[in-house]
Amino acid sequence: MKKTEKIKDPLELMLWSIAFPGFGQLLNSKYVKGIILIIAEFAVNVFANFNQIIIFSFLGDISKAIEQTNYPWLMFYPCLYFFSIWDAYKDAGGGKKPYAYMPFVFSAYFVTVGLIFSPKLKLFGQLIGPMWLPILFLPIGICVGAIVRRIMLKFGGEKSRAME
């Protein structure tokens, strides 16, 4: 007798991956991948001091958040995070349109750039820090990714037209 597989909601799995990288993969029954992502997220989180950064950022102590940040480790986080979200979404049947991954990829790029500038870049004379500045760069990444996707669809030639 064939086991019937429950259809997964791509949005639900994407939201679980936003909550914690790897959870969407576990719900997709991709146990090895999910456990690897959870271990990777845990390692990066611990070595980057990310939870401490989050606490200081919410308390408004941006200088302490910057001081606590292990930038070489934290720079892994955006790619790990957005890959986990995209992967869970894709495995659940989302993202089937051509180049649908572009907003996710460019989000990872721009959040990383925001992180790089976070110890120096001031807005209205205030440091924003290693948690808030990358978040402010996120909408830019989403928009640039969407624009690049549109350009690729328009000028991508036969391959992108065949994929639609």
C-alpha positions in Angstrom: 0.0 0.0 0.0 1.3 3.4 -1.0 1.7 6.0 1.7 -0.2 9.2 0.8 1.9 12.3 1.2 0.3 15.3 2.8 0.6 18.4 0.6 2.7 21.0 2.4 1.9 24.7 2.3 5.0 26.6 1.0 4.1 29.8 2.9 3.8 27.8 6.2 7.2 26.2 5.7 8.8 29.5 4.7 7.5 31.1 7.9 8.9 28.2 10.0 12.3 28.7 8.4 12.1 32.4 9.1 11.5 31.5 12.8 14.4 29.1 12.8 16.5 27.9 9.9 16.0 24.1 9.5 12.5 23.9 10.8 10.9 24.1 7.4 13.2 21.3 6.2 12.1 19.1 9.1 8.5 19.8 8.2 9.3 18.9 4.6 10.7 15.5 5.9 14.2 16.6 4.8 15.6 15.5 8.1 19.3 15.4 7.3 19.2 18.8 5.6 17.1 20.2 8.5 19.4 19.0 11.2 22.5 20.3 9.3 20.9 23.7 9.0 19.9 23.7 12.7 23.4 22.8 13.7 24.9 25.4 11.4 22.5 28.1 12.7 23.3 27.2 16.3 27.1 27.3 15.6 27.0 30.6 13.8 24.6 32.1 16.4 26.9 31.1 19.3 30.2 32.0 17.7 28.9 35.3 16.4 27.3 36.2 19.8 24.1 36.8 17.9 21.6 36.4 20.8 23.6 38.9 22.8 23.6 41.3 19.8 19.8 40.9 19.6 19.4 41.7 23.3 21.6 44.7 23.3 20.0 46.0 20.1 16.5 45.7 21.5 17.7 47.5 24.7 19.1 50.3 22.5 22.7 49.7 23.5 24.1 49.6 20.0 27.7 50.2 21.0 27.6 47.1 23.2 25.9 45.2 20.4 28.8 46.2 18.0 31.4 45.3 20.7 29.9 41.8 21.1 29.7 41.1 17.4 32.1 38.5 15.9 31.7 39.8 12.4 33.6 37.0 10.6 31.1 34.5 12.0 28.0 36.7 11.7 28.6 37.2 8.0 27.7 33.6 7.4 24.2 34.2 8.9 22.4 36.0 6.0 23.3 33.4 3.4 22.4 30.5 5.8 19.2 32.2 6.8 17.9 33.1 3.3 19.0 29.7 1.8 17.0 27.9 4.5 13.9 30.0 3.8 14.2 29.5 0.0 15.0 25.8 0.3 12.0 25.0 2.5 9.7 27.1 0.3 11.0 25.4 -2.9 10.8 21.9 -1.5 7.2 22.5 -0.5 6.3 23.4 -4.2 6.8 27.1 -4.1 9.0 29.2 -6.3 8.3 27.3 -9.5 8.4 30.4 -11.7 11.7 31.2 -13.5 14.3 33.0 -11.4 11.9 33.1 -8.4 15.0 32.7 -6.1 16.4 36.1 -7.1 14.8 38.1 -4.3 16.1 35.6 -1.7 19.6 35.7 -3.1 19.8 39.4 -3.3 18.3 39.7 0.2 21.2 37.6 1.5 23.7 39.9 -0.4 22.2 43.2 0.8 21.8 42.0 4.4 25.5 41.0 4.4 26.4 44.5 3.0 24.3 46.1 5.8 26.2 44.0 8.3 29.5 45.0 6.9 28.7 48.7 7.3 26.9 48.4 10.6 29.8 49.4 12.9 30.3 52.7 11.0 27.2 53.8 9.1 25.1 56.3 10.9 21.5 57.3 10.1 20.5 60.7 11.4 23.7 60.8 13.4 23.0 57.4 15.1 24.7 54.1 14.7 22.0 51.5 13.8 24.1 48.5 14.6 24.7 44.9 13.5 21.0 43.8 13.9 19.0 46.8 12.7 21.1 48.0 9.8 21.0 44.7 8.0 17.3 44.5 8.5 17.0 48.0 6.9 19.0 46.7 3.9 16.5 43.7 3.4 13.8 45.6 1.5 16.6 46.9 -0.9 17.7 43.3 -1.5 14.2 42.1 -2.2 13.5 45.0 -4.6 16.9 44.6 -6.4 16.3 40.8 -6.7 12.8 41.4 -8.1 14.2 43.9 -10.7 17.0 41.5 -11.7 14.5 38.7 -12.0 12.3 40.9 -14.3 15.4 41.8 -16.4 16.4 38.2 -16.7 12.9 37.2 -17.7 12.7 40.0 -20.3 16.2 39.6 -21.8 17.0 36.0 -20.7 16.4 34.6 -24.2 15.0 31.2 -25.0 15.8 29.6 -21.7 13.7 32.0 -19.5 10.8 31.9 -22.0 10.9 28.1 -22.1 10.8 28.0 -18.3 7.6 30.0 -18.0 
